[in-house]
Each structure stands twice: as structure tokens, then as C-alpha cells.
Amino acid sequence: MAKCRTYRDPAVVADGDIPLSEADELETHPAILAAINAIASDRRPARVIWRAPTGPECDSIVMAVEEYIYIGDFKPTSNNIYQWGAGEIRL
């Protein structure tokens, strides 16, 4: 059975996205950046979300990262911890 996406494919790049190539510079796992890009909008651009996410945005980012790992877009980390700047997300 095919796996269905809820969140935008991380390979799709839109205006205002944070390039995944900036992951090391931002000390953020690429899956987190892809998830942030997927939920960003004109009202809440990706860089604004990266710096100061709301609670519901954090929930959506966690769900997107889980989906990306399930679908195989990103490999899971050995400890299920995904760095986000000075913080982290634990799955």
C-alpha cells in the first residue's frame, strides 16, 4: 500500500523556504527545516517559525518529522533526538 503524505514533500522548494543546505549553520536537523518549510506561510514565514514557533506549530513540526521518517525522506537518528538550534525535538 502506498504511503500518503499529509505534509509537503521536502524535495519541493518554495519561495521563503530555509534551504536544507543551511542545516549545519543553523544547527538544525534537515528534517526539522523541511517540516518548518512545510508549515510556513506568508503570515508566518519559515525563519520566523524557526526562531519563535507557537505551540501548535511545534506540534505540526513533530508530526511532519514523524511522517518524513515513516515515508523514508530522512533516516531516524539513533536516539530519536532532532536538533533545532539550541533546542531539540524528541520523538
MOPAC internal coordinates of N, CA, C and O (Angstrom, degrees):
PM7 1SCF
backbone

  N    0.0000 0     0.00 0     0.00 0    0    0    0
  C    1.4491 1     0.00 0     0.00 0    1    0    0
  C    1.5326 1   108.59 1     0.00 0    2    1    0
  O    1.2310 1   121.02 1   -43.47 1    3    2    1
  N    1.3088 1   115.65 1   136.53 1    3    2    1
  C    1.4689 1   121.14 1  -179.05 1    5    3    2
  C    1.5272 1   110.38 1   -70.73 1    6    5    3
  O    1.2310 1   121.63 1   -35.66 1    7    6    5
  N    1.3112 1   114.49 1   144.34 1    7    6    5
  C    1.4605 1   120.46 1   177.66 1    9    7    6
  C    1.5231 1   108.23 1   -86.63 1   10    9    7
  O    1.2310 1   120.44 1   -50.21 1   11   10    9
  N    1.3106 1   116.76 1   129.79 1   11   10    9
  C    1.4623 1   121.70 1  -177.88 1   13   11   10
  C    1.5224 1   110.43 1   -96.72 1   14   13   11
  O    1.2310 1   121.55 1   -34.29 1   15   14   13
  N    1.3101 1   114.63 1   145.71 1   15   14   13
  C    1.4674 1   121.02 1   178.72 1   17   15   14
  C    1.5239 1   111.14 1   -96.76 1   18   17   15
  O    1.2310 1   121.71 1   -40.01 1   19   18   17
  N    1.3063 1   114.33 1   139.99 1   19   18   17
  C    1.4575 1   121.71 1   168.89 1   21   19   18
  C    1.5277 1   108.78 1  -101.94 1   22   21   19
  O    1.2310 1   120.83 1   144.46 1   23   22   21
  N    1.3262 1   116.01 1   -35.54 1   23   22   21
  C    1.4594 1   122.31 1  -176.87 1   25   23   22
  C    1.5204 1   109.85 1  -105.89 1   26   25   23
  O    1.2310 1   120.99 1   -24.55 1   27   26   25
  N    1.3150 1   115.71 1   155.45 1   27   26   25
  C    1.4567 1   122.55 1  -177.58 1   29   27   26
  C    1.5233 1   110.83 1   -58.16 1   30   29   27
  O    1.2310 1   121.18 1   -39.88 1   31   30   29
  N    1.3115 1   115.35 1   140.12 1   31   30   29
  C    1.4590 1   122.77 1   176.53 1   33   31   30
  C    1.5288 1   108.28 1   -58.27 1   34   33   31
  O    1.2310 1   119.59 1   -51.07 1   35   34   33
  N    1.3280 1   118.38 1   128.93 1   35   34   33
  C    1.4609 1   120.26 1  -178.38 1   37   35   34
  C    1.5242 1   113.55 1   -63.34 1   38   37   35
  O    1.2310 1   119.93 1   163.10 1   39   38   37
  N    1.3245 1   117.74 1   -16.90 1   39   38   37
  C    1.4591 1   120.49 1   177.99 1   41   39   38
  C    1.5295 1   111.91 1   -75.70 1   42   41   39
  O    1.2310 1   120.20 1   162.73 1   43   42   41
  N    1.3229 1   117.23 1   -17.27 1   43   42   41
  C    1.4610 1   121.70 1   179.23 1   45   43   42
  C    1.5251 1   108.16 1   -82.62 1   46   45   43
  O    1.2310 1   121.00 1   -54.31 1   47   46   45
  N    1.3199 1   115.69 1   125.69 1   47   46   45
  C    1.4640 1   121.19 1  -178.35 1   49   47   46
  C    1.5224 1   108.91 1  -111.72 1   50   49   47
  O    1.2310 1   120.63 1   -47.66 1   51   50   49
  N    1.3211 1   116.41 1   132.34 1   51   50   49
  C    1.4644 1   121.89 1   179.93 1   53   51   50
  C    1.5246 1   109.39 1  -122.07 1   54   53   51
  O    1.2310 1   121.00 1   -18.12 1   55   54   53
  N    1.3170 1   115.70 1   161.88 1   55   54   53
  C    1.4639 1   120.24 1   175.40 1   57   55   54
  C    1.5216 1   109.38 1   -57.54 1   58   57   55
  O    1.2310 1   120.63 1   -42.54 1   59   58   57
  N    1.3121 1   116.40 1   137.46 1   59   58   57
  C    1.4593 1   120.84 1   178.34 1   61   59   58
  C    1.5111 1   114.64 1    88.08 1   62   61   59
  O    1.2310 1   120.02 1   173.85 1   63   62   61
  N    1.3321 1   117.57 1    -6.15 1   63   62   61
  C    1.4655 1   119.91 1   177.95 1   65   63   62
  C    1.5268 1   110.65 1   -67.58 1   66   65   63
  O    1.2310 1   121.21 1   -27.62 1   67   66   65
  N    1.3235 1   115.29 1   152.38 1   67   66   65
  C    1.4563 1   120.86 1   170.29 1   69   67   66
  C    1.5272 1   105.78 1   -85.96 1   70   69   67
  O    1.2310 1   119.46 1   -61.37 1   71   70   69
  N    1.3314 1   118.63 1   118.63 1   71   70   69
  C    1.4670 1   119.38 1   179.91 1   73   71   70
  C    1.5318 1   111.28 1   -58.72 1   74   73   71
  O    1.2310 1   120.63 1   -43.75 1   75   74   73
  N    1.3240 1   116.40 1   136.25 1   75   74   73
  C    1.4584 1   119.92 1   178.92 1   77   75   74
  C    1.5236 1   110.73 1   -62.66 1   78   77   75
  O    1.2310 1   120.39 1   158.86 1   79   78   77
  N    1.3219 1   116.85 1   -21.14 1   79   78   77
  C    1.4646 1   120.66 1   177.75 1   81   79   78
  C    1.5331 1   112.14 1   -66.99 1   82   81   79
  O    1.2310 1   119.85 1   166.63 1   83   82   81
  N    1.3317 1   117.90 1   -13.37 1   83   82   81
  C    1.4649 1   121.78 1   177.58 1   85   83   82
  C    1.5280 1   112.89 1   -89.57 1   86   85   83
  O    1.2310 1   120.22 1  -175.61 1   87   86   85
  N    1.3230 1   117.19 1     4.39 1   87   86   85
  C    1.4695 1   121.26 1  -176.24 1   89   87   86
  C    1.5254 1   112.28 1   -55.61 1   90   89   87
  O    1.2310 1   120.05 1   133.02 1   91   90   89
  N    1.3194 1   117.51 1   -46.98 1   91   90   89
  C    1.4703 1   120.03 1  -178.99 1   93   91   90
  C    1.5279 1   110.89 1   -64.31 1   94   93   91
  O    1.2310 1   120.72 1   134.62 1   95   94   93
  N    1.3264 1   116.23 1   -45.38 1   95   94   93
  C    1.4650 1   120.47 1  -179.41 1   97   95   94
  C    1.5276 1   111.58 1   -60.65 1   98   97   95
  O    1.2310 1   120.57 1   141.37 1   99   98   97
  N    1.3411 1   116.52 1   -38.63 1   99   98   97
  C    1.4643 1   121.35 1  -179.42 1  101   99   98
  C    1.5288 1   112.29 1   -87.08 1  102  101   99
  O    1.2310 1   120.51 1   178.54 1  103  102  101
  N    1.3351 1   116.63 1    -1.46 1  103  102  101
  C    1.4702 1   121.72 1  -176.69 1  105  103  102
  C    1.5250 1   111.21 1    51.52 1  106  105  103
  O    1.2310 1   121.88 1  -132.74 1  107  106  105
  N    1.3331 1   114.01 1    47.26 1  107  106  105
  C    1.4521 1   121.17 1  -177.13 1  109  107  106
  C    1.5222 1   109.12 1  -133.54 1  110  109  107
  O    1.2310 1   120.71 1   -45.43 1  111  110  109
  N    1.3261 1   116.25 1   134.57 1  111  110  109
  C    1.4638 1   120.81 1   178.90 1  113  111  110
  C    1.5284 1   108.85 1   -60.68 1  114  113  111
  O    1.2310 1   119.57 1   -41.09 1  115  114  113
  N    1.3336 1   118.42 1   138.91 1  115  114  113
  C    1.4665 1   120.66 1  -179.62 1  117  115  114
  C    1.5323 1   114.08 1   -56.55 1  118  117  115
  O    1.2310 1   119.89 1   147.39 1  119  118  117
  N    1.3216 1   117.82 1   -32.61 1  119  118  117
  C    1.4698 1   119.83 1   178.04 1  121  119  118
  C    1.5279 1   111.13 1   -64.13 1  122  121  119
  O    1.2310 1   120.34 1   144.85 1  123  122  121
  N    1.3297 1   116.96 1   -35.15 1  123  122  121
  C    1.4673 1   120.67 1   177.00 1  125  123  122
  C    1.5251 1   109.47 1   -66.14 1  126  125  123
  O    1.2310 1   120.51 1   134.95 1  127  126  125
  N    1.3297 1   116.62 1   -45.05 1  127  126  125
  C    1.4671 1   119.27 1   178.78 1  129  127  126
  C    1.5197 1   110.89 1   -61.82 1  130  129  127
  O    1.2310 1   119.95 1   137.77 1  131  130  129
  N    1.3267 1   117.70 1   -42.23 1  131  130  129
  C    1.4627 1   120.97 1   178.80 1  133  131  130
  C    1.5301 1   110.59 1   -61.86 1  134  133  131
  O    1.2310 1   120.59 1   139.13 1  135  134  133
  N    1.3275 1   116.48 1   -40.87 1  135  134  133
  C    1.4640 1   120.46 1   179.42 1  137  135  134
  C    1.5309 1   110.96 1   -66.52 1  138  137  135
  O    1.2310 1   120.67 1   138.36 1  139  138  137
  N    1.3221 1   116.32 1   -41.64 1  139  138  137
  C    1.4679 1   120.07 1   177.62 1  141  139  138
  C    1.5236 1   109.38 1   -61.65 1  142  141  139
  O    1.2310 1   120.34 1   134.27 1  143  142  141
  N    1.3257 1   116.96 1   -45.73 1  143  142  141
  C    1.4592 1   120.19 1   178.34 1  145  143  142
  C    1.5207 1   111.46 1   -59.26 1  146  145  143
  O    1.2310 1   120.65 1   142.13 1  147  146  145
  N    1.3299 1   116.36 1   -37.87 1  147  146  145
  C    1.4656 1   120.78 1  -177.14 1  149  147  146
  C    1.5247 1   112.84 1   -66.31 1  150  149  147
  O    1.2310 1   120.04 1   149.09 1  151  150  149
  N    1.3296 1   117.52 1   -30.91 1  151  150  149
  C    1.4693 1   118.88 1  -177.32 1  153  151  150
  C    1.5233 1   113.06 1  -100.85 1  154  153  151
  O    1.2310 1   120.43 1   174.40 1  155  154  153
  N    1.3295 1   116.77 1    -5.60 1  155  154  153
  C    1.4651 1   120.38 1  -177.98 1  157  155  154
  C    1.5326 1   110.67 1   -67.35 1  158  157  155
  O    1.2310 1   121.80 1   -22.73 1  159  158  157
  N    1.3241 1   114.16 1   157.27 1  159  158  157
  C    1.4645 1   120.87 1   179.53 1  161  159  158
  C    1.5279 1   108.45 1  -146.13 1  162  161  159
  O    1.2310 1   120.75 1    -2.71 1  163  162  161
  N    1.3207 1   116.17 1   177.29 1  163  162  161
  C    1.4663 1   119.52 1   175.95 1  165  163  162
  C    1.5255 1   110.40 1   -61.47 1  166  165  163
  O    1.2310 1   120.82 1   142.57 1  167  166  165
  N    1.3247 1   116.04 1   -37.43 1  167  166  165
  C    1.4646 1   120.61 1  -178.89 1  169  167  166
  C    1.5234 1   112.31 1   -72.88 1  170  169  167
  O    1.2310 1   120.48 1   144.83 1  171  170  169
  N    1.3298 1   116.70 1   -35.17 1  171  170  169
  C    1.4718 1   122.56 1   179.95 1  173  171  170
  C    1.5267 1   108.30 1  -129.57 1  174  173  171
  O    1.2310 1   120.37 1   -96.75 1  175  174  173
  N    1.3509 1   116.89 1    83.25 1  175  174  173
  C    1.4618 1   120.32 1  -179.72 1  177  175  174
  C    1.5299 1   112.65 1   -62.37 1  178  177  175
  O    1.2310 1   121.54 1   -19.79 1  179  178  177
  N    1.3236 1   114.66 1   160.21 1  179  178  177
  C    1.4621 1   121.06 1  -175.73 1  181  179  178
  C    1.5302 1   112.76 1   -55.99 1  182  181  179
  O    1.2310 1   120.02 1   135.52 1  183  182  181
  N    1.3159 1   117.56 1   -44.48 1  183  182  181
  C    1.4774 1   119.10 1  -177.76 1  185  183  182
  C    1.5255 1   111.99 1   -67.44 1  186  185  183
  O    1.2310 1   119.91 1   149.54 1  187  186  185
  N    1.3103 1   117.77 1   -30.46 1  187  186  185
  C    1.4743 1   120.93 1   175.91 1  189  187  186
  C    1.5263 1   109.02 1   -68.42 1  190  189  187
  O    1.2310 1   120.48 1   135.94 1  191  190  189
  N    1.3187 1   116.69 1   -44.06 1  191  190  189
  C    1.4700 1   120.46 1   178.72 1  193  191  190
  C    1.5232 1   109.95 1   -63.68 1  194  193  191
  O    1.2310 1   120.16 1   137.53 1  195  194  193
  N    1.3460 1   117.29 1   -42.47 1  195  194  193
  C    1.4627 1   120.15 1  -179.58 1  197  195  194
  C    1.5320 1   110.75 1   -58.17 1  198  197  195
  O    1.2310 1   120.45 1   138.97 1  199  198  197
  N    1.3403 1   116.74 1   -41.03 1  199  198  197
  C    1.4726 1   120.51 1  -177.39 1  201  199  198
  C    1.5255 1   113.10 1   -77.93 1  202  201  199
  O    1.2310 1   120.17 1   140.90 1  203  202  201
  N    1.3346 1   117.28 1   -39.10 1  203  202  201
  C    1.4698 1   120.20 1  -172.61 1  205  203  202
  C    1.5283 1   110.46 1  -148.45 1  206  205  203
  O    1.2310 1   120.08 1  -103.83 1  207  206  205
  N    1.3298 1   117.45 1    76.17 1  207  206  205
  C    1.4635 1   119.94 1  -179.60 1  209  207  206
  C    1.5240 1   112.20 1   -74.87 1  210  209  207
  O    1.2310 1   121.12 1   -30.69 1  211  210  209
  N    1.3143 1   115.46 1   149.31 1  211  210  209
  C    1.4648 1   120.27 1   172.66 1  213  211  210
  C    1.5352 1   107.85 1   -81.80 1  214  213  211
  O    1.2310 1   120.34 1   -12.58 1  215  214  213
  N    1.3100 1   116.95 1   167.42 1  215  214  213
  C    1.4687 1   121.13 1   177.13 1  217  215  214
  C    1.5209 1   112.35 1   -57.44 1  218  217  215
  O    1.2310 1   119.89 1   129.98 1  219  218  217
  N    1.3422 1   117.81 1   -50.02 1  219  218  217
  C    1.4721 1   118.55 1   178.35 1  221  219  218
  C    1.5309 1   113.12 1   -62.19 1  222  221  219
  O    1.2310 1   120.30 1   146.64 1  223  222  221
  N    1.3353 1   117.02 1   -33.36 1  223  222  221
  C    1.4621 1   119.06 1   176.57 1  225  223  222
  C    1.5212 1   110.44 1   -65.74 1  226  225  223
  O    1.2310 1   119.89 1   138.35 1  227  226  225
  N    1.3226 1   117.81 1   -41.65 1  227  226  225
  C    1.4737 1   121.08 1   177.30 1  229  227  226
  C    1.5245 1   110.40 1   -59.82 1  230  229  227
  O    1.2310 1   120.50 1   137.10 1  231  230  229
  N    1.3306 1   116.64 1   -42.90 1  231  230  229
  C    1.4661 1   120.16 1   178.41 1  233  231  230
  C    1.5253 1   110.80 1   -60.08 1  234  233  231
  O    1.2310 1   120.47 1   135.57 1  235  234  233
  N    1.3253 1   116.71 1   -44.43 1  235  234  233
  C    1.4669 1   120.81 1   179.85 1  237  235  234
  C    1.5222 1   111.58 1   -65.59 1  238  237  235
  O    1.2310 1   120.39 1   142.06 1  239  238  237
  N    1.3106 1   116.85 1   -37.94 1  239  238  237
  C    1.4660 1   120.84 1   178.67 1  241  239  238
  C    1.5242 1   110.29 1   -63.88 1  242  241  239
  O    1.2310 1   120.13 1   135.78 1  243  242  241
  N    1.3179 1   117.36 1   -44.22 1  243  242  241
  C    1.4698 1   120.93 1   177.36 1  245  243  242
  C    1.5257 1   109.88 1   -59.34 1  246  245  243
  O    1.2310 1   120.29 1   133.69 1  247  246  245
  N    1.3258 1   117.04 1   -46.31 1  247  246  245
  C    1.4654 1   120.08 1  -179.44 1  249  247  246
  C    1.5244 1   111.35 1   -63.84 1  250  249  247
  O    1.2310 1   120.02 1   141.41 1  251  250  249
  N    1.3317 1   117.57 1   -38.59 1  251  250  249
  C    1.4628 1   120.62 1   178.69 1  253  251  250
  C    1.5269 1   111.03 1   -65.97 1  254  253  251
  O    1.2310 1   120.27 1   136.72 1  255  254  253
  N    1.3213 1   117.08 1   -43.28 1  255  254  253
  C    1.4719 1   120.40 1   178.68 1  257  255  254
  C    1.5323 1   109.84 1   -61.84 1  258  257  255
  O    1.2310 1   120.23 1   136.71 1  259  258  257
  N    1.3192 1   117.16 1   -43.29 1  259  258  257
  C    1.4700 1   120.17 1   177.52 1  261  259  258
  C    1.5241 1   110.58 1   -58.89 1  262  261  259
  O    1.2310 1   120.45 1   137.19 1  263  262  261
  N    1.3322 1   116.75 1   -42.81 1  263  262  261
  C    1.4609 1   120.57 1   178.78 1  265  263  262
  C    1.5280 1   111.06 1   -64.38 1  266  265  263
  O    1.2310 1   119.94 1   135.42 1  267  266  265
  N    1.3264 1   117.72 1   -44.58 1  267  266  265
  C    1.4649 1   121.11 1  -179.18 1  269  267  266
  C    1.5209 1   110.83 1   -60.42 1  270  269  267
  O    1.2310 1   120.25 1   141.81 1  271  270  269
  N    1.3084 1   117.13 1   -38.19 1  271  270  269
  C    1.4651 1   120.84 1   178.97 1  273  271  270
  C    1.5228 1   109.97 1   -70.85 1  274  273  271
  O    1.2310 1   120.39 1   136.17 1  275  274  273
  N    1.3281 1   116.86 1   -43.83 1  275  274  273
  C    1.4655 1   121.64 1   179.68 1  277  275  274
  C    1.5267 1   110.89 1   -60.39 1  278  277  275
  O    1.2310 1   120.69 1   136.59 1  279  278  277
  N    1.3226 1   116.29 1   -43.41 1  279  278  277
  C    1.4685 1   120.44 1  -178.44 1  281  279  278
  C    1.5225 1   111.15 1   -74.43 1  282  281  279
  O    1.2310 1   120.22 1   154.55 1  283  282  281
  N    1.3254 1   117.18 1   -25.45 1  283  282  281
  C    1.4510 1   121.04 1   178.48 1  285  283  282
  C    1.5248 1   114.01 1   101.47 1  286  285  283
  O    1.2310 1   120.39 1  -165.86 1  287  286  285
  N    1.3326 1   116.86 1    14.14 1  287  286  285
  C    1.4618 1   120.20 1   176.91 1  289  287  286
  C    1.5273 1   110.92 1   -66.47 1  290  289  287
  O    1.2310 1   120.66 1   145.58 1  291  290  289
  N    1.3291 1   116.34 1   -34.42 1  291  290  289
  C    1.4624 1   122.94 1   178.97 1  293  291  290
  C    1.5179 1   107.89 1  -134.85 1  294  293  291
  O    1.2310 1   120.87 1   -32.38 1  295  294  293
  N    1.3246 1   115.95 1   147.62 1  295  294  293
  C    1.4642 1   120.59 1   175.98 1  297  295  294
  C    1.5269 1   108.67 1   -81.45 1  298  297  295
  O    1.2310 1   120.31 1   -35.89 1  299  298  297
  N    1.3192 1   117.01 1   144.11 1  299  298  297
  C    1.4663 1   118.71 1   176.30 1  301  299  298
  C    1.5270 1   110.71 1   -67.94 1  302  301  299
  O    1.2310 1   120.70 1   -30.44 1  303  302  301
  N    1.3167 1   116.27 1   149.56 1  303  302  301
  C    1.4587 1   120.02 1   173.69 1  305  303  302
  C    1.5259 1   107.69 1   -75.94 1  306  305  303
  O    1.2310 1   120.60 1   -20.18 1  307  306  305
  N    1.3065 1   116.46 1   159.82 1  307  306  305
  C    1.4718 1   120.34 1  -177.13 1  309  307  306
  C    1.5250 1   112.05 1   -65.96 1  310  309  307
  O    1.2310 1   120.18 1   153.18 1  311  310  309
  N    1.3212 1   117.27 1   -26.82 1  311  310  309
  C    1.4720 1   120.72 1  -177.97 1  313  311  310
  C    1.5250 1   113.39 1  -112.59 1  314  313  311
  O    1.2310 1   120.22 1  -173.42 1  315  314  313
  N    1.3305 1   117.19 1     6.58 1  315  314  313
  C    1.4730 1   123.35 1  -179.19 1  317  315  314
  C    1.5241 1   112.89 1    59.34 1  318  317  315
  O    1.2310 1   120.33 1  -150.66 1  319  318  317
  N    1.3324 1   116.97 1    29.34 1  319  318  317
  C    1.4606 1   122.40 1   175.12 1  321  319  318
  C    1.5215 1   107.58 1  -112.52 1  322  321  319
  O    1.2310 1   121.03 1   -49.78 1  323  322  321
  N    1.3311 1   115.64 1   130.22 1  323  322  321
  C    1.4576 1   122.15 1  -176.81 1  325  323  322
  C    1.5224 1   108.15 1  -121.05 1  326  325  323
  O    1.2310 1   121.28 1   -63.88 1  327  326  325
  N    1.3323 1   115.17 1   116.12 1  327  326  325
  C    1.4647 1   120.50 1  -175.90 1  329  327  326
  C    1.5227 1   110.61 1   -67.75 1  330  329  327
  O    1.2310 1   121.46 1   -37.10 1  331  330  329
  N    1.3496 1   114.80 1   142.90 1  331  330  329
  C    1.4631 1   122.65 1   176.35 1  333  331  330
  C    1.5285 1   105.90 1  -140.23 1  334  333  331
  O    1.2310 1   120.67 1   -90.90 1  335  334  333
  N    1.3198 1   116.32 1    89.10 1  335  334  333
  C    1.4592 1   120.00 1  -176.89 1  337  335  334
  C    1.5127 1   109.64 1    58.72 1  338  337  335
  O    1.2310 1   120.70 1    54.30 1  339  338  337
  N    1.3305 1   116.27 1  -125.70 1  339  338  337
  C    1.4653 1   121.16 1   179.11 1  341  339  338
  C    1.5170 1   112.00 1   -80.22 1  342  341  339
  O    1.2310 1   120.06 1   169.97 1  343  342  341
  N    1.3287 1   117.48 1   -10.03 1  343  342  341
  C    1.4599 1   121.65 1  -178.32 1  345  343  342
  C    1.5171 1   111.62 1  -108.63 1  346  345  343
  O    1.2310 1   121.32 1    16.90 1  347  346  345
  N    1.3275 1   115.08 1  -163.10 1  347  346  345
  C    1.4444 1   120.81 1  -179.20 1  349  347  346
  C    1.5175 1   109.90 1  -160.95 1  350  349  347
  O    1.2310 1   121.86 1   -18.20 1  351  350  349
  N    1.3206 1   114.05 1   161.80 1  351  350  349
  C    1.4618 1   121.00 1   170.87 1  353  351  350
  C    1.5166 1   106.30 1  -118.92 1  354  353  351
  O    1.2310 1   120.88 1   -46.46 1  355  354  353
  N    1.3187 1   115.92 1   133.54 1  355  354  353
  C    1.4634 1   121.22 1   177.90 1  357  355  354
  C    1.5319 1   107.75 1  -111.26 1  358  357  355
  O    1.2310 1   121.21 1   -50.93 1  359  358  357
  N    1.3164 1   115.30 1   129.07 1  359  358  357
  C    1.4763 1   120.41 1   177.40 1  361  359  358
  C    1.5068 1   109.98 1  -103.04 1  362  361  359
  O    1.2310 1   120.10 1   180.00 1  363  362  361

